[in-house]
Amino acid sequence: MKKSVFSNAVLKNIAYVTMFIDHFFAVVFLEMIRQQSAAGGETTRMRGAYSAGRAVGRIAFVLFAYLAVEGFRYTRSRRAYLLRLGIFALVSEVPFDLAFSGQMIDHGSQNVYFTLFLGVLALVIWEWAGENVRQLQRCHVSRRATDWRVCVVVFHMLQLGGVACCCVAAYAMHTDYKYMGVLLIVTFYLMHDRGLLPVIVTAGSVMLLGIWSVNCLKYKDVYTVSYLLRFSMRELYGLAAFVPIMLYDGSKGRQLPKAVCYGFYPAHLLLLHWVAETIAG
């Protein structure tokens, strides 16, 4: 029997903490390494700590992808849910670019809210097309009719096409985690009623193969395919997220206001950017 320990609110807090650790090392600690290196100091241990900190951060996105599906399933208004994700994607872009590139606008990468928005949009399209299929099945009397079968095939193609379009958009926009993030959200949605082990195996495969394929597309002229596979395996640190997921009891818990939950992302990026700029002098 599953032991009930963590509420939805606790999962969010774990996601926030691991995300903060990841971004602290990616923004502030990396600047500390640069300063130490520029001064001629030894940075081997610091780089080891940096790698460990980024490994902890792999947990965050897995939790956010899982929580995005939970939000999609239980929200009162999916339109409002999508709108919130879209608004905070726009609000967070300047803090994200400042933190990771030092520029106000960097078209080379977009923040994770864009990934979450596209993932949830894929679910909206999937459910809309699926509901049309179910309506056809309820209303149809003779299932041998060619036009009925054609309509069903069309809506199933729309389901797959919606996911594919969102994946292409994530890659073209250079969102955080790109299409792997979209596929992970879709995976959690489709595997919701399956056992824990199949979900872990499927999610792990999506994470590894998704990031590997992204890296192959980006670095195919620089590194070998086998090296990129080994490099991409660090994404599997995110599987540690299944420990709190396994202990999730499905309850809502004591939630912070939505503005605080959504605003933490841009706010902490601005803070880390300011700290890194202070260190850089």
C-alpha positions in Angstrom: 0.0 0.0 0.0 1.3 3.5 -1.0 2.4 5.5 2.0 0.9 9.0 2.0 3.4 11.5 3.0 3.7 14.4 0.5 0.9 16.7 -0.7 0.9 18.7 -3.9 2.2 21.7 -2.0 5.2 19.7 -0.7 6.0 18.5 -4.2 6.0 22.1 -5.4 8.3 23.2 -2.5 10.8 20.4 -3.3 10.7 21.5 -7.0 11.4 25.1 -6.0 14.3 24.2 -3.7 16.0 21.9 -6.3 15.4 24.5 -9.0 17.0 27.2 -6.8 20.0 25.0 -6.1 20.3 24.3 -9.9 20.2 28.0 -10.8 22.4 29.1 -7.9 25.2 26.9 -9.3 24.4 27.8 -12.9 24.5 31.5 -12.3 26.2 32.5 -9.1 28.6 29.6 -8.5 29.7 29.6 -12.1 30.6 33.2 -11.8 32.6 32.4 -8.7 34.5 29.8 -10.7 35.2 32.3 -13.4 36.6 34.8 -10.9 38.7 32.1 -9.2 40.1 31.0 -12.5 40.8 34.5 -13.6 42.8 35.0 -10.4 44.8 31.9 -11.2 43.3 29.9 -8.4 42.5 26.1 -8.3 39.0 25.4 -9.5 38.9 21.5 -9.7 36.9 21.1 -6.5 34.7 24.0 -7.3 33.9 22.4 -10.7 33.0 19.1 -8.9 30.7 21.0 -6.6 29.2 22.7 -9.7 28.5 19.4 -11.3 26.9 18.1 -8.2 24.7 21.2 -7.8 23.5 20.9 -11.4 22.8 17.2 -10.9 20.4 18.1 -8.0 18.7 20.5 -10.3 17.7 17.8 -12.8 15.1 16.8 -10.2 13.3 20.1 -10.5 12.0 19.9 -14.1 10.7 16.3 -13.6 8.7 17.5 -10.7 7.4 20.6 -12.6 6.4 18.4 -15.5 4.5 16.1 -13.2 2.9 19.0 -11.4 1.9 20.5 -14.7 -0.1 17.4 -15.5 -1.7 17.5 -12.0 -2.6 21.1 -12.6 -4.1 20.3 -16.0 -6.2 17.4 -14.5 -7.6 19.4 -11.6 -7.8 23.0 -12.7 -11.2 24.6 -12.9 -10.3 26.3 -16.1 -7.8 25.0 -18.5 -8.0 28.2 -20.5 -7.1 30.2 -17.4 -4.3 27.7 -16.6 -2.8 28.1 -20.1 -3.1 31.9 -19.9 -1.2 32.0 -16.6 1.6 29.9 -18.0 1.7 32.1 -21.1 1.8 35.4 -19.1 4.5 34.2 -16.7 6.5 32.9 -19.7 6.6 36.4 -21.0 7.2 38.0 -17.6 10.1 35.6 -16.9 11.9 36.0 -20.1 14.0 39.1 -19.3 15.0 37.7 -15.8 15.9 34.4 -17.5 18.0 36.0 -20.2 19.7 38.3 -17.7 20.6 35.4 -15.4 21.9 33.0 -18.0 23.3 35.3 -20.7 23.7 38.7 -19.1 21.5 40.3 -21.8 18.0 41.8 -21.6 16.9 39.8 -24.6 18.5 36.6 -25.8 16.8 34.8 -28.6 19.0 31.8 -28.2 17.0 30.4 -25.3 13.6 30.8 -23.7 12.6 30.1 -20.2 10.9 26.9 -18.9 7.5 28.5 -18.7 7.4 28.3 -22.5 8.1 24.6 -22.3 5.3 24.1 -19.7 2.9 26.2 -21.8 3.6 24.1 -24.9 3.3 20.8 -22.9 -0.1 21.8 -21.5 -1.2 23.1 -24.9 -0.4 19.6 -26.3 -2.6 18.1 -23.6 -5.5 20.5 -24.4 -5.4 19.5 -28.0 -5.0 15.8 -27.1 -8.1 15.9 -24.9 -10.2 18.0 -27.3 -9.5 15.5 -30.2 -10.0 12.6 -27.9 -13.4 13.9 -26.7 -14.5 14.2 -30.4 -13.6 10.6 -30.9 -15.6 9.6 -27.8 -18.6 11.5 -29.1 -18.4 9.8 -32.5 -18.3 6.4 -30.7 -21.3 7.3 -28.6 -23.4 8.6 -31.5 -22.4 6.1 -34.2 -24.7 3.1 -34.7 -23.0 1.3 -37.6 -19.3 1.4 -37.1 -18.7 0.0 -40.6 -19.4 3.4 -42.2 -16.3 4.7 -44.0 -17.0 8.3 -43.1 -17.1 7.5 -39.3 -13.8 5.7 -39.5 -12.2 8.5 -41.4 -13.3 11.0 -38.8 -11.9 8.9 -36.0 -8.6 8.6 -37.9 -8.5 12.4 -38.5 -9.0 13.2 -34.8 -6.4 10.7 -33.8 -4.0 12.3 -36.2 -4.9 15.7 -34.7 -3.9 14.3 -31.3 -0.5 13.2 -32.6 -0.2 16.3 -34.8 -0.8 18.6 -31.8 2.0 17.0 -29.8 4.3 17.1 -32.8 3.6 20.8 -33.5 4.2 21.7 -29.8 7.5 19.7 -29.9 8.6 21.5 -33.1 7.7 24.9 -31.5 9.7 24.1 -28.4 12.7 23.2 -30.5 12.4 26.2 -32.8 11.9 28.6 -29.9 14.9 27.0 -28.0 12.8 26.6 -24.9 14.4 25.1 -21.8 14.5 21.3 -22.3 13.1 21.8 -25.8 10.8 19.0 -27.0 12.0 16.6 -24.4 10.1 18.7 -21.9 6.9 18.6 -23.9 7.2 14.9 -24.4 7.8 14.3 -20.7 4.6 16.2 -19.8 2.7 14.2 -22.4 4.2 11.0 -21.0 3.1 11.8 -17.4 -0.4 12.4 -18.7 -0.7 9.3 -20.8 0.9 7.0 -18.1 -1.1 8.4 -15.2 -2.9 5.2 -14.4 0.0 2.9 -15.0 2.3 1.4 -12.3 5.2 3.3 -11.0 7.9 1.2 -12.7 6.5 1.6 -16.2 6.3 5.3 -15.7 9.9 5.5 -14.4 11.1 3.5 -17.4 9.1 5.4 -19.9 10.0 8.8 -18.4 13.7 7.9 -18.2 13.7 6.8 -21.8 12.0 10.1 -22.9 14.5 12.1 -20.8 17.6 10.3 -22.1 16.6 9.9 -25.7 15.0 13.4 -25.9 18.1 15.3 -24.6 20.4 13.0 -26.6 18.6 13.8 -29.8 18.6 17.5 -29.0 22.4 17.4 -28.3 23.0 15.4 -31.5 21.1 18.0 -33.6 23.1 20.8 -31.9 26.6 19.3 -31.6 26.6 16.7 -34.5 29.6 18.4 -36.1 31.6 18.7 -32.9 31.2 15.5 -30.9 30.5 11.9 -31.6 27.1 10.3 -31.1 28.4 8.0 -28.4 30.0 10.9 -26.5 26.8 12.8 -26.6 24.9 9.8 -25.3 27.2 9.5 -22.3 27.0 13.3 -21.8 23.2 13.1 -22.0 23.0 10.4 -19.3 23.4 13.1 -16.6 19.7 13.9 -17.3 18.8 10.7 -15.5 19.7 12.2 -12.2 16.2 13.6 -12.6 14.8 10.1 -11.9 15.4 10.9 -8.2 12.3 13.0 -8.5 10.3 9.7 -8.4 11.1 9.3 -4.7 8.8 12.3 -3.6 6.4 11.4 -6.5 6.1 7.9 -5.1 5.2 9.4 -1.7 2.7 11.8 -3.1 -0.8 11.3 -1.6 -2.8 13.3 -4.2 -3.9 15.9 -1.6 -3.7 19.6 -2.3 -2.0 20.6 0.9 -1.5 24.2 2.1 -0.9 26.1 -1.1 0.9 29.5 -1.4 -1.0 32.1 -3.4 -0.7 31.6 -7.2 1.1 34.9 -7.6 3.8 33.7 -5.2 4.1 30.3 -6.8 4.4 31.6 -10.4 6.4 34.7 -9.4 9.1 32.8 -7.6 10.7 31.9 -10.9 11.4 35.4 -12.3 12.0 36.8 -8.8 14.8 34.3 -7.9 16.4 34.7 -11.3 16.7 38.4 -10.8 18.1 37.9 -7.4 20.7 35.4 -8.6 21.6 37.7 -11.5 22.2 40.6 -9.1 24.4 38.4 -6.8 26.4 37.2 -9.8 26.9 40.8 -11.0 28.0 41.8 -7.6 30.6 39.1 -7.5 31.8 40.0 -10.9 32.3 43.6 -9.7 
